[in-house]
Amino acid sequence: MHQALADAQKRVVGTKQLLRALDEGKIAHVYIAKDADLLLTKRVADRCYDMNIPCTQVETMAELGRACAIDVKAAAAGLYK
């Protein structure tokens, strides 16, 4: 599990909210689940690449959800600056 994400006080979970926060320049680091739908995660990964924001892949959506302390799976999450 990714300790930085689990320990974070402020994080955003979900591709739609994450894309919005990226556009607003509020995100320092992004996590994407490898088993998530590529249509969802490619936009996030491309935005991170364009903005030079670190993007880490997590094995499963379930693992990412647990790291974010939520009871559902998550395709993407990010840490606020």
Residue, then its C-alpha position, 0 to 999 in steps of 0.5 A: m500500500h502507498q503510505a503517502l496516500a494513506d497518511a495524507q490529510k487532504r486527497v482527492v479520489g475519482t477521475k472526474q474530481l482529480l481532473r478538475a483539481l489538476d486543472e486548478g493546479k492543486i495536485a502534487h502527486v497522482y496514483i492510478a490503478k493498473d486494472a482500471d479502465l484505460l479510458l478513465t485513466k489515460r486522460v489523467a495520466d496524459r494530464c500529469y505528463d503534460m503538467n510534469i506531475p508525478c504519477t504512480q501506478v498502483e496494482t489494483m483499484a481495490e488497493l487504491g480504495r483501501a489506501c484512500a480509506i474508502d469502502v469502494k474501489a478507486a481508479a485514480a487519486g491524488l494528493y493536494k499540494 
